């Protein structure tokens, strides 16, 4: 005989959140284990879909009159692969080949076949340095030891990077497939993901709009203001490197591209050592040309190009950009250059929202103030 089950007074099974929390935590942990290996491809897919979405919207809503969303997403994804992903793969292969070439040249230099003649350099220096009692030979010898140690370290790093790029061909193909598939779905269904995030955020409508607006402006500022500027600086620096007669302009141009994104670092960190190497090998004219080009042209182009791309309304503090870029680069590699500033900026936004809620709660708990007669 069935009997109605009655709960004791004051107890409600709907308020028992313990089992749900345990199950949710377990599924969240398993989801993290499954999805984390695809973190970088998914991050690249989301970034590419974000900036290619206007093209998708133009194809879907403009040419196709709101129909054939699969076709519009497929065409936009194919355009991204042809214009960005495939050239990036060829560039990585070229960097690997040039890295091996640079490694051989550095080893050849350190072995002594192209060693710097410090004796001839000391003879060209002004005589008044000797009269001051400065031991030029000792200083040059110490400088030579430093250059050799730095050269060995650089050669080891370049060789390791080149071997990794050439040896991970299958991994690159796997990531390319993951990026392509994920970009397609982000373009077609990205608005569903954003709507879901907006629904679960415990914020007011005004704060939600402010959050998404801030994220959009920050991504635009990072990509347009930092990436395009760094690309122009790396191109100018790489051309100057090639014209000065130095080897491997592509690989050092790529290094300048990454360094130009980091505030307070920039391309002179590569160009000035290149000018010093030319000076030590006796190519004074090329050394002076490269040093002037690095300081007068490449370094100052940032002041003219960056304001064109970065909107004044983004209000990105330089400290946030610096911490986000450097920390993101160390944590996640190249994709961290874009994710780092975004994550820190959104974290500060949530802290500011919490501060406002706390102030409102504190003021309401005090109650209305009573005026004295």
N, C-alpha and C positions, 0 to 999 in steps of 0.2 A: 504494500500500500504506500502510495506516494504521499509524502507529507511536505508541506511548505516549510522551507528553511527560513527561519527568521534570525536576523543578526541581533546581537545584543545592542542595547541602547547606547548611542554615542559612537558606534563603530560603523563604518561604511567601507565596503570593499573597494569602491572607487578611489578612496583616499589612501590606499595601500600602494605607495609608489616604489617600495623596495624591490620587488621582482622586476618591475619595468626598468629601473635604474641598472640592475645587474645585467639584464638581457641587452639593454641598450649599450652599456659599456663594453660588453663582450663583442657585440656586432661592430661597434666602432673600432675596437682594437683589430679585429679581423679585417675590416675594410681598410684600415691603415696599412696592414701588412700586404694586402693585395694591391692597393693603389700606389703605394710609395715608390716602387720601382719605375712607375710611369710619371713621376712627379715632373721631371724636366720636360719630357715631350708634351705633357698636358699643359704645362705652364707656357711653353712656346706656342702651342695651339691656341690657347686663350688669348695670348698677346697678338698673334697674327690675325685671329678672327676679329678682335676688337678693332683693329685698324683697317681691315678689309671689309668690315660690315657696310660702310657706305656704298661700296661697289656691289655687294650682294643686294642691298636695298634698292639700288638703281636698276639692277637687272630684274629683281622680283616684282617690285611695285611699278617700275617704269616701263620696261620693255615687255614684260610678261603679264602686266595688268593684274598682279596679285595672284597669279597661278604658277604652277610648275616650280614650287619652291625647291624641290630636289635638284632640278636642272640648274637653277640659279646658284644654289650652294655648290654643286659640282663644278660649274664653270669658274666660280670665284676661287675655289680650292685649287683647281688646275692652274689658274693664273698665279696664285701664290707659289705653287711648286715650281713653275717655270721661271718666275722672276726672282725668287728669293732662295728657296731651298736647294735647287739644283746648282746654281752658281756658288752657294756656300759650300756644297760638297766638293766642287772642283777647286775652290780656294783652299779648303782644308788639305786636299791632296797635294796642291802646289806648295803649301806651307811645309808639309812633311818632307817633300823632296828637297826644298831649299834648306830646311833645317839640317838634314843629313849633310848637305854640301857645306853649310857653315860650320858644322861640327868638324869636318875634315880640315877645313881651312884653319880653324882655331888650334887643332892638334898640330897641324903643320907649323903654325906660328910659334907655339910653345916648344916644339921640338928643336927650334933654333935655325931652321932653314930661312925663316923670314923674321928673325929676331931683330928687335930695335937696337940700333947702334947708339948706345948711350954715350960712348966716348966722343963720337962726332957731334952729338947734341951739346955736350958740355963745352966743346971747343967753340961753338957758335954763340954761346951765351956771353953777355958783357963781362969784361975783365974786372970791373969794379966789384963784382960779387966775390972774386977771389981775395981782393984786398980787404974785404970786410971780414975775412976769416970764415966764410961760409963753405962748408965741405959739399961742393956740388955733386961730386961723384957718389958720396954716401947717400945723399937724398935721392939721386936718380936711381941708384941701386935699390933703395927701399921702395921707390915707386915701381920699379920693374917687378919686384917680388909681389907687390899688391896686384899689379896687372896680371901676372901669371896665375895667382890664386883665383882672381875674379874670372879669368878666362877659362880655367879648368871647371869652375862651378857652372859658368854659362854653357860651356860645351856639354857638360853632363846633363843639364836641364833640357837643352835643345834636343840632344840625342834621345832622351827619354820621351819627350813630347812627340818627336817625329815617329819613333817606334810605336807609340800608342795610337797615333793617327793612322798609320799604315796597317797596324795589326788589328784594329777594331772596325774593319770594313763591314763585317756582318752585323755588328752592333749598330753602326750608322744606318745601314739599310733598314734594320728593325725599327729604329727610332724614326726614320723617315716615313715608314708606313704608319706608325702610331700617330705621328704629327698630322699626316694627311687625313687619316680617318677621323681623328678628334676634331680637326679644324672644320671638316664638313659638318659635323653635328653641332659644333659650337655656333657656326654661322646659321644653321637652320633652326636650332632649338635653343640658342643662347638666351633669348628673351624669357623662355620658361624658367631657366636657372635663375636669372635675375629676379623674376617675379617671386620665385620661391624664397630666395634670400630676403627679399623685401618683406615678405609675409612673416617670416620667423624673427625678424629683427625687433627687439623690444624697444623701439624708438617711435617718437611721434612722426607724423607725415613730414613735417618741416625738417626734422633731423635726418630722415631717410633721404629726402631730396638733396640736402646738404652733403650727406655722405657720398652718394653716387656722383654728384657734381664734382666733389673734391677729388675722388678717385679718377674720374675722367680727365680732369685738368692736370692732375699730377702725371698720369701716364703720357698725356700729350706733351707736357713739359719735358719729361725725361727722354722720350723718344725723339721728339723734334729738336728740342734745345740741346740735348747732350749728344745723341747719336749722330745727327746730321753735322753738327759742329765738329765732332771728333772725326767724322769721315772726311770732311774738307781738310782739317789739319793733317790727318794721316796721309792724304793724297799729296798735299803740298810738301810734307816732310819726306815722303817716299820718293817723289820726283827729285827733290834736292839731294837726297842720299844717292840716287842713281847717277845724277849729273856730276856729283863729286867723285865718282869712280869707286864707291864702296860696293861691296858684294851683298847679294841677297836683299835687294830693296823691298821685295814683297813681304818677306817675313818680318823685317824691321818696321815696315809700314804697318803691318798688323799689330805689332807690339805698340807702336805709337797710337794706333786707333784705340786700343784698350786703355793706355795710360792717359790719353786725352779726355776720357770720360771721367777720370778721377779728379776731383777738385784739388787744386794746389800741387798737382804733380805735372801732368802735361807732357807734350812731346820733347821739350828740351832735355828730359831725362835720358833720351836716346840720341838726340842730335848732337848735344854738346860732347858726350863721350866719343861720338864718331868724329867730331872736329878735333878732339884731343888726339885721337889715334892718327889722323892725317898729319897733325903737327909733329908727332913723334916720329913718323916715317918720312918727314921732310917735305910733305906736300902742303906748304904754308899757304899758298894761294887758295887751294880748295878748302883748307881748314878755316881760314878767315871767312870765305864765302859761306860755308855751312853754318858757322857760328852766328854770323849776321842774319842769315835767312831764318835761323831758329828763333832768335830773339826779336828781330824786327818785324818779321812777317808771320810766321806760323803761330807764335805765342800771342800776337795781338789780334789775329783774325777772330779769336773767341769774343772779343769785345764788340765786334761788328755783326757777327753772324748770329750769336745766341739770342740777342733781343728780338730778332726777326721771328724766331720760332717760338720763344717762350712768351706766353701771355702774362701781362702784368697782374692780371687777376688771379693767377695761380697761387701767389703768395707762398712760395716754397723757400723756406729758410735754408741758407747754404750749409748749415751744420747738419740738418736733416739729410740733405743730398749727400754730404760727405760721409756720414755714418752709414747711411743706407747703401751707397755705392760700394764703399770699401768692405763693409761687413757682408753685404750680399754677394760680392765677388768671392770672398773667402769661404762663404757657406755653401753657395750653389753654383759657383762658376759664372760663366758669362750671363746666364739668365738672371743671376742675382743683381746685376747692374740695374735691371728694371724693377725687379720684385722688392729689393731692399728698401729704396726710398718709399715705395708704395706701402709696404707693410708698416714701416715706422710712422709714416704720416697718418695712416688709418688708426694705428694704436693711439697716437696722440689725440686724434679726433674722439675716440671712445673715452679716453681719460677726461677730455674736456666735457663730454656729454654727462659722464658720471659726476663731475664736479658741479655742473648745473643742477642735476637732479638732487644732489646732496644739499645744495644751497636752498633749493625750493623746499625740500623736506625739513630742513632745519628752521627755515623761516616760518613754515606752517605749524611746526610743533610748538613754537613759542606763543602762538596765538596773537590776536590783535593787541597792539600796544595801548595801554591806558594813559590818557592824558591827565596830568595833574591839574587840579582846579587852580 
